[in-house]
Amino acid sequence: MSYYVVTGAAGFIGSKIVEALNRRGIDEIFAVDGLSEGGNAKNLFALAIKDYMDKREFLTRLSSGSFDGAVEAVLHQGACTNTMETNGQYMMENNYAYSKALLEWCQDEEVPLIYASSASVYGAGREFAEVRENESPLNVYAYSKFLFDQQVRERLEPRSAQIAGLRYFNVYGPNEAHKKTIGPGMHSIALQAFEQLGAMGYVALFAGSEGFGDGEQRRDFIHVDDAVAVNLWLLENPEVGGIFNCGTGRAQTFNEVAAAVINTVKGTRSSAKELAQQNLIRYKPFPQELIGKYQSSTQADLSRLRAAGYPGEFSDVEQGVASYVKELQRK
């Protein structure tokens, strides 16, 4: 019998991948993660898996040959995702060395590897096609993702099995709440806005910066279900390899996210400008420590993903955030 391995399985996207596999009748899953904090463990409680392993045990068993011939595919979501982490050694061990060991094993065993990259590799640039000249990491997290992508590029041709990386843009949705323990602001702006509205009665956004007006910094916000759908499509199409952007292809403002949250909670249809006039959206000074280290605008170029044949559509902020907020309200 062959098993699916999902690393970072208790995390945000990893747990949603396990859930999606379960919906397809797949429960022969080895869930790999580190649960030292325990906050993310509840993401696995309702899911069906074959076994759980700490990532250190997993790497030991991998190198000992315990999994040789027994793995159908590896969906590698495990990483240190704290973009403010300054310990470069820790980051490179968790994100680069870990991923590199998996890549080598998967190629030796002819096992498909679908892994999480990040749009952070583009840095403060304004071009988001998956080519080297557009890549300029701003922190060690982004560098760890960038460096592994370079390893993948060297192994793509020839390759013994599928290697596919997804450069996630700003993912939001269910199962992300534990990210609050990773570091301040590590959970999505959609969840932050929902919590702020409940606790303070308004949503606080950054004031204008780098040529953008108050709350007008913009990102490509993608609902986690849409990101998971791309992973499963790759799993179904093992001939597809390479590095692909995983976003909606549209940039939307933080104001639009805040408005979607407030309107869903209050049952209104007000614009961000109207909500700001009502003090339901307020603006705080842009942090000095983020100057020169902040992506003020991102928008996935989906040309390569579409050329590879991906047919799926993506929810916009108005649809996706509204759906997410309604789920949060049910809890």
C-alpha positions in Angstrom: 0.0 0.0 0.0 1.2 3.5 -0.8 0.8 6.5 1.5 0.5 10.2 1.0 2.8 12.3 3.1 1.7 15.8 4.1 4.3 17.9 6.0 3.0 20.8 8.0 -0.1 18.7 8.3 -1.4 20.4 11.4 -0.8 23.9 10.0 -3.0 26.2 8.0 -2.7 25.0 4.4 -1.5 21.5 5.3 -4.5 20.7 7.4 -6.8 21.9 4.6 -5.0 19.6 2.2 -5.5 16.6 4.5 -9.2 17.6 4.7 -9.5 17.7 1.0 -7.8 14.3 0.6 -10.2 12.9 3.1 -13.1 14.2 1.0 -11.7 12.2 -1.9 -11.7 9.1 0.2 -8.0 9.2 1.0 -7.0 8.5 4.6 -3.7 6.6 4.1 -1.9 9.8 5.1 1.2 10.3 7.1 0.8 13.6 8.9 4.2 15.2 9.6 4.5 18.3 11.8 6.0 19.7 15.0 3.5 20.1 17.7 5.7 21.6 20.4 3.4 24.5 20.9 0.2 22.4 20.5 -2.0 25.2 19.3 -2.3 23.8 15.8 -3.1 20.2 16.9 -6.8 20.9 16.8 -6.6 21.3 13.1 -6.2 17.5 12.9 -8.8 16.5 15.4 -11.6 15.9 12.9 -9.4 14.5 10.1 -8.6 10.9 9.2 -4.9 10.0 9.0 -2.8 6.8 9.1 -0.2 8.1 11.5 1.4 11.2 12.9 5.2 11.9 13.0 7.3 14.7 14.3 9.3 16.1 11.5 12.6 15.0 13.1 11.4 11.4 13.3 10.2 11.7 9.8 13.6 12.8 8.4 15.4 10.0 10.4 13.0 7.4 9.0 13.4 8.8 5.5 17.1 8.5 5.6 17.0 5.0 7.1 14.9 3.8 4.1 11.7 3.1 6.1 9.6 4.8 3.5 11.3 3.5 0.4 8.7 2.2 -2.1 5.8 3.2 0.2 4.9 6.8 -0.7 2.5 7.8 -3.4 3.3 11.6 -3.2 4.7 14.2 -0.8 2.8 17.5 -0.3 5.4 19.5 1.6 3.8 22.4 3.5 6.1 22.3 6.5 8.2 25.4 7.2 8.9 28.2 9.6 6.4 30.8 8.4 7.4 33.7 10.7 8.5 36.4 8.2 10.0 38.4 11.1 12.2 35.6 12.3 15.8 36.8 12.5 17.6 33.5 13.4 18.9 32.7 10.0 20.3 29.3 11.0 17.0 28.1 12.4 15.2 29.4 9.3 17.5 27.7 6.8 17.4 24.4 8.7 13.6 24.4 8.8 12.9 25.7 5.3 15.9 25.1 3.1 17.7 22.0 4.4 14.5 20.2 5.2 13.1 20.8 1.8 16.4 19.9 0.1 16.5 16.5 1.9 12.9 15.8 0.7 13.7 16.8 -2.8 16.7 14.4 -3.0 14.7 11.5 -1.5 11.7 12.1 -3.8 13.9 12.2 -6.9 15.8 9.0 -5.8 12.5 7.2 -5.1 10.6 8.7 -8.2 8.0 10.2 -5.9 6.1 13.4 -6.8 6.9 16.4 -4.7 4.5 19.3 -4.5 5.8 22.0 -2.1 5.0 25.4 -0.7 7.1 28.3 -2.0 6.1 31.9 -1.3 5.4 35.2 -3.2 7.8 36.8 -0.6 10.6 35.8 -3.0 9.6 38.8 -5.2 10.4 41.3 -2.5 9.4 44.9 -3.2 9.3 44.4 -6.9 6.3 45.1 -9.1 6.7 42.2 -11.6 5.4 38.8 -10.4 6.2 36.4 -13.2 8.2 33.3 -12.1 11.6 34.3 -13.5 14.9 35.0 -11.7 15.1 38.7 -12.6 11.9 39.4 -10.6 13.2 37.8 -7.4 14.7 39.9 -4.6 14.0 38.6 -1.1 13.7 41.1 1.7 14.1 38.8 4.7 15.6 35.5 5.7 12.3 33.7 5.4 11.9 34.9 1.8 15.6 34.0 1.1 15.0 30.4 2.4 12.2 30.0 0.0 14.1 31.6 -2.9 17.1 29.4 -2.4 15.1 26.2 -2.5 13.4 27.4 -5.6 16.8 27.7 -7.2 17.6 24.1 -6.2 14.4 23.0 -7.9 15.1 24.8 -11.1 18.4 22.9 -11.3 16.6 19.6 -10.9 13.6 20.1 -13.2 15.2 18.8 -16.4 15.8 16.0 -16.2 13.7 14.8 -13.3 12.6 11.3 -12.2 9.2 12.5 -10.9 7.0 15.6 -10.6 8.5 18.6 -8.8 6.0 21.4 -8.5 6.3 24.5 -6.3 3.5 26.9 -5.5 4.3 30.5 -4.7 1.5 31.3 -2.3 0.4 34.9 -2.2 -1.7 36.1 0.8 -3.7 33.1 1.8 -6.6 33.5 4.3 -9.3 31.2 5.6 -10.2 28.6 8.1 -7.5 26.8 10.2 -5.2 29.8 10.4 -6.0 30.9 14.0 -2.9 29.2 15.5 -0.6 31.5 13.4 -1.2 34.2 16.0 1.2 32.3 18.2 3.9 32.3 15.6 4.4 36.0 15.8 2.5 39.3 15.7 0.5 39.9 12.5 1.3 36.4 11.1 -2.4 35.6 10.7 -4.3 37.1 7.7 -5.6 40.7 7.6 -9.1 39.2 7.2 -8.9 37.4 10.6 -7.2 40.4 12.2 -10.0 42.7 10.9 -12.7 40.3 12.2 -11.0 40.2 15.7 -10.4 43.9 15.8 -14.0 44.7 14.9 -15.2 42.4 17.7 -12.8 43.7 20.3 -12.6 47.4 19.5 -15.6 48.1 17.3 -13.4 49.2 14.3 -10.7 47.9 12.0 -7.2 49.5 12.2 -5.2 49.6 9.0 -1.8 51.2 8.1 -1.8 54.8 7.0 -0.4 55.6 3.5 3.1 54.5 2.6 5.4 54.3 -0.4 3.0 56.2 -2.6 -0.2 54.4 -1.5 -3.0 56.1 0.3 -4.4 55.1 3.7 -5.3 51.4 3.6 -4.6 51.4 -0.1 -1.7 49.0 0.1 -2.8 46.0 -1.9 -2.1 42.3 -2.1 -3.3 39.3 -4.0 -5.5 37.7 -1.4 -6.4 34.0 -2.0 -8.8 31.9 -0.1 -7.2 28.7 1.3 -9.7 26.5 -0.5 -8.5 27.9 -3.8 -4.9 27.3 -2.9 -5.7 23.7 -1.9 -7.5 23.2 -5.2 -4.3 24.0 -7.1 -2.4 21.5 -5.0 -4.9 18.7 -5.8 -4.9 19.6 -9.5 -1.1 19.2 -9.5 -1.5 15.8 -7.7 -3.9 14.7 -10.5 -1.5 15.9 -13.2 1.9 14.5 -12.4 3.3 15.4 -15.8 3.1 19.1 -14.8 6.3 20.4 -13.2 7.9 23.8 -12.3 7.3 26.8 -10.1 3.9 28.4 -10.3 2.3 31.5 -8.7 -0.7 30.6 -6.5 -2.9 33.7 -6.2 -6.0 35.1 -7.8 -4.3 37.2 -10.4 -5.9 40.4 -9.0 -4.6 42.9 -6.4 -7.1 44.2 -3.9 -6.6 46.7 -1.1 -6.6 46.3 2.6 -9.5 48.7 2.6 -11.5 46.2 0.5 -10.7 43.4 2.9 -11.8 45.5 5.9 -15.0 46.6 4.1 -15.8 42.9 3.3 -15.4 42.0 6.9 -17.5 44.9 8.3 -20.2 44.6 5.7 -20.6 40.8 6.4 -20.7 41.3 10.1 -23.1 44.2 10.0 -25.2 43.2 7.0 -24.4 46.4 5.1 -23.0 47.3 1.7 -20.9 50.4 2.5 -17.7 51.4 0.7 -14.4 51.6 2.6 -14.6 55.4 2.3 -18.0 55.4 4.0 -16.8 53.1 6.7 -13.8 55.3 7.4 -16.2 58.3 7.7 -18.1 56.3 10.3 -14.8 55.5 12.1 -15.4 51.8 11.5 -12.1 51.8 9.6 -9.2 53.8 11.2 -5.6 54.3 10.2 -2.5 54.0 12.3 1.0 55.2 11.4 3.1 52.9 9.2 5.7 51.1 11.3 9.2 52.4 11.0 10.7 48.9 11.2 8.8 47.8 8.1 10.0 50.6 5.9 11.9 49.0 3.0 10.9 45.5 4.1 7.2 45.6 3.2 5.4 44.4 0.1 3.0 47.2 -0.6 1.5 45.7 -3.8 1.4 42.1 -5.1 -0.5 40.5 -7.9 0.2 37.0 -9.2 1.0 36.6 -12.8 -1.0 33.4 -13.6 0.3 33.0 -17.2 2.5 30.0 -16.4 -0.2 28.2 -14.3 -2.8 28.7 -17.0 -0.4 27.6 -19.7 0.1 24.4 -17.7 -3.6 23.8 -18.0 -5.1 24.8 -14.6 -8.8 25.5 -15.2 -10.0 26.6 -11.8 -11.3 30.1 -10.9 -10.5 32.1 -7.7 -12.8 33.9 -5.3 -12.3 37.6 -5.0 -12.1 39.3 -1.6 -15.8 40.1 -1.5 -16.8 36.5 -2.0 -14.0 34.8 -0.1 -13.8 37.0 2.9 -17.5 37.0 3.3 -17.5 33.2 3.3 -14.7 33.1 5.8 -16.3 35.6 8.2 -19.6 33.7 8.1 -17.7 30.6 9.2 -15.9 32.5 12.0 -19.3 33.7 13.2 -20.5 30.1 13.5 -17.8 29.3 15.9 
